[in-house]
Structures are given as structure tokens and as C-alpha cells.
Amino acid sequence: MSDPFLTLGIDPDADDHVVESAYRAAIKRCPPDRDPAGFQAVRAAYERVRTQRDRIAYALFETEPPEPIDILRRAEAQGRREDEARPRRPDPALFAALLRGED
């Protein structure tokens, strides 16, 4: 299962208001009638981190290892935060090579 914080586009230390705002914005991007799979992913992510208590439980008890795509998305998001003036677009070919284990 993918990282709910990446799915919603929020930081793990976000408060309830930020989580709900991100959820509403994600629903507008992925309405259920046009993108049912995207809507389900957003809904599942929101259910996992809806409240502060849910976020603490997720941090403490989530035992699944992250998916490779989540690791790459997290690295991409970190790169954007460090260089806000010029967001970098990752190279899909580089990601594919990394996932295959190539250098």
C-alpha cells in the first residue's frame, strides 16, 4: 500500500485541518466518476491519517515496507522542498533504471 502522506501531498507532521484540506483538494483532482481508482486511493489514504490519533497509530504500527515508488516520490518531494525556486522534474528513465537495480 502506498504512503498516505504522499498520496495526499502532506507532511507527516500536518495537523487535522491541513489533512482535511489536502483530502478535499485531492477529491477535486480525482472525482469518483472520472477516476475511481484515484478516488479510492485518496479515500484510503485519508482514512489512514484522518486524525492526530490515526497519524500516531500509523507512525507506530505501520509494518509494511515502503514501495519503491514511494521511496522515489519521497526523494522527489524532498528535492522540491530544498529548492523551492526551481522544482526539478525527475527523469522517468532514471527511475525505471533504479527500480530495475541498475546504476
LUMGUBA-815524 format. One record per residue (C-alpha): residue in three letters; x, z, y. Coordinates in nm, 4 decimals. Each point is the difference from the previous one (the first is absolute). Example, Ala and Ser with C-alpha at 12.3 -4.5 7.8 and 13.67 -1.06 7.14 Angstrom:
<sites>
+------+----------+----------+----------+
! resn !       px !       pz !       py !
+------+----------+----------+----------+
!  ALA !   1.2300 !   0.7800 !  -0.4500 !
!  SER !   0.1370 !  -0.0660 !   0.3440 !
+------+----------+----------+----------+
</sites>
This chain:
<sites>
+------+----------+----------+----------+
! resn !       px !       pz !       py !
+------+----------+----------+----------+
!  MET !   0.0000 !   0.0000 !   0.0000 !
!  SER !   0.1331 !  -0.0850 !   0.3438 !
!  ASP !   0.0942 !   0.2502 !   0.2683 !
!  PRO !  -0.3130 !   0.0958 !   0.1984 !
!  PHE !   0.2012 !   0.0568 !   0.3173 !
!  LEU !   0.1339 !  -0.3543 !  -0.0111 !
!  THR !  -0.3424 !  -0.1399 !  -0.0817 !
!  LEU !  -0.1506 !   0.1699 !   0.3042 !
!  GLY !   0.3076 !  -0.0565 !   0.2174 !
!  ILE !   0.0518 !   0.3653 !   0.0929 !
!  ASP !   0.2762 !   0.2592 !  -0.0207 !
!  PRO !  -0.0246 !   0.2725 !  -0.2654 !
!  ASP !  -0.0163 !   0.2640 !   0.2755 !
!  ALA !  -0.3042 !  -0.1569 !   0.1709 !
!  ASP !  -0.2944 !   0.2216 !   0.0837 !
!  ASP !  -0.3620 !  -0.0471 !  -0.1117 !
!  HIS !  -0.0992 !  -0.1927 !   0.3126 !
!  VAL !   0.2830 !  -0.2525 !  -0.0431 !
!  VAL !  -0.0851 !  -0.0464 !  -0.3682 !
!  GLU !  -0.3653 !  -0.0681 !   0.0788 !
!  SER !   0.0879 !  -0.2392 !   0.2828 !
!  ALA !   0.2384 !  -0.1898 !  -0.2264 !
!  TYR !  -0.2674 !  -0.0157 !  -0.2696 !
!  ARG !  -0.2563 !  -0.1452 !   0.2405 !
!  ALA !   0.2500 !  -0.2567 !   0.1264 !
!  ALA !   0.0900 !  -0.0973 !  -0.3581 !
!  ILE !  -0.3686 !  -0.0409 !  -0.0866 !
!  LYS !  -0.0337 !  -0.2421 !   0.2907 !
!  ARG !   0.2963 !  -0.2003 !  -0.1362 !
!  CYS !  -0.1333 !   0.0036 !  -0.3585 !
!  PRO !  -0.3806 !   0.0012 !   0.0078 !
!  PRO !  -0.1593 !   0.0423 !  -0.3446 !
!  ASP !  -0.1866 !  -0.3298 !   0.0136 !
!  ARG !   0.3099 !  -0.2085 !   0.0818 !
!  ASP !   0.2823 !   0.1868 !  -0.1770 !
!  PRO !  -0.1405 !   0.2260 !  -0.2740 !
!  ALA !   0.3414 !   0.0714 !  -0.1561 !
!  GLY !   0.1524 !   0.0919 !   0.3355 !
!  PHE !  -0.2998 !   0.2169 !   0.0822 !
!  GLN !   0.0315 !   0.1850 !  -0.3311 !
!  ALA !   0.3717 !   0.0599 !   0.0590 !
!  VAL !  -0.0668 !   0.1359 !   0.3490 !
!  ARG !  -0.2859 !   0.2159 !  -0.1244 !
!  ALA !   0.2089 !   0.1443 !  -0.2844 !
!  ALA !   0.2880 !   0.0725 !   0.2388 !
!  TYR !  -0.2330 !   0.1753 !   0.2429 !
!  GLU !  -0.1533 !   0.2109 !  -0.2763 !
!  ARG !   0.3468 !   0.1170 !  -0.1055 !
!  VAL !   0.1129 !   0.1147 !   0.3465 !
!  ARG !  -0.3233 !   0.0625 !   0.1905 !
!  THR !   0.0637 !   0.3629 !   0.1027 !
!  GLN !   0.3039 !   0.2169 !   0.0585 !
!  ARG !  -0.0677 !   0.1716 !  -0.3320 !
!  ASP !  -0.0100 !  -0.3368 !  -0.1791 !
!  ARG !   0.3290 !  -0.1050 !   0.1611 !
!  ILE !   0.1690 !   0.3239 !  -0.1076 !
!  ALA !  -0.1322 !  -0.0407 !  -0.3550 !
!  TYR !   0.1225 !  -0.3597 !  -0.0046 !
!  ALA !   0.3473 !   0.1076 !   0.1154 !
!  LEU !   0.0187 !   0.2813 !  -0.2546 !
!  PHE !  -0.1600 !  -0.1482 !  -0.3075 !
!  GLU !   0.0457 !  -0.3774 !   0.0140 !
!  THR !   0.2088 !  -0.0710 !  -0.3071 !
!  GLU !  -0.0133 !  -0.3793 !  -0.0235 !
!  PRO !   0.3229 !  -0.1725 !   0.1003 !
!  PRO !  -0.0373 !  -0.2326 !   0.2984 !
!  GLU !  -0.0544 !  -0.3662 !  -0.0683 !
!  PRO !   0.2880 !  -0.2304 !   0.1015 !
!  ILE !  -0.2130 !  -0.1683 !   0.2639 !
!  ASP !  -0.0722 !   0.3411 !   0.1559 !
!  ILE !   0.3705 !   0.0736 !   0.0241 !
!  LEU !   0.0565 !  -0.3308 !   0.1747 !
!  ARG !  -0.2956 !   0.0512 !   0.2350 !
!  ARG !   0.1229 !   0.3482 !   0.0864 !
!  ALA !   0.3452 !  -0.1427 !   0.0806 !
!  GLU !  -0.1603 !  -0.2701 !   0.2139 !
!  ALA !  -0.2075 !   0.2574 !   0.1892 !
!  GLN !   0.3080 !   0.2166 !   0.0556 !
!  GLY !   0.1848 !  -0.3005 !   0.1414 !
!  ARG !  -0.2840 !  -0.0652 !   0.2428 !
!  ARG !   0.0005 !   0.3590 !   0.1261 !
!  GLU !   0.3734 !  -0.0059 !   0.0692 !
!  ASP !  -0.0197 !  -0.3263 !   0.1958 !
!  GLU !  -0.3407 !  -0.0055 !   0.1710 !
!  ALA !   0.1060 !  -0.2609 !   0.2543 !
!  ARG !   0.0560 !  -0.2670 !  -0.2626 !
!  PRO !  -0.1890 !   0.0443 !  -0.3275 !
!  ARG !   0.1736 !  -0.1755 !  -0.2852 !
!  ARG !  -0.1858 !  -0.2118 !  -0.2483 !
!  PRO !   0.1367 !   0.0466 !  -0.3527 !
!  ASP !   0.1155 !  -0.2995 !  -0.1949 !
!  PRO !  -0.2354 !  -0.0496 !  -0.2998 !
!  ALA !   0.2783 !  -0.1674 !  -0.1984 !
!  LEU !   0.2194 !   0.3075 !   0.0469 !
!  PHE !  -0.2822 !   0.2259 !  -0.1188 !
!  ALA !  -0.0554 !  -0.2157 !  -0.3064 !
!  ALA !   0.3715 !   0.0094 !  -0.0819 !
!  LEU !   0.0087 !   0.3783 !   0.0418 !
!  LEU !  -0.2987 !   0.0410 !  -0.2295 !
!  ARG !   0.1713 !  -0.2162 !  -0.2622 !
!  GLY !   0.3093 !   0.2238 !   0.0281 !
!  GLU !   0.2239 !  -0.2598 !   0.1599 !
!  ASP !   0.2476 !   0.0788 !   0.2772 !
+------+----------+----------+----------+
</sites>
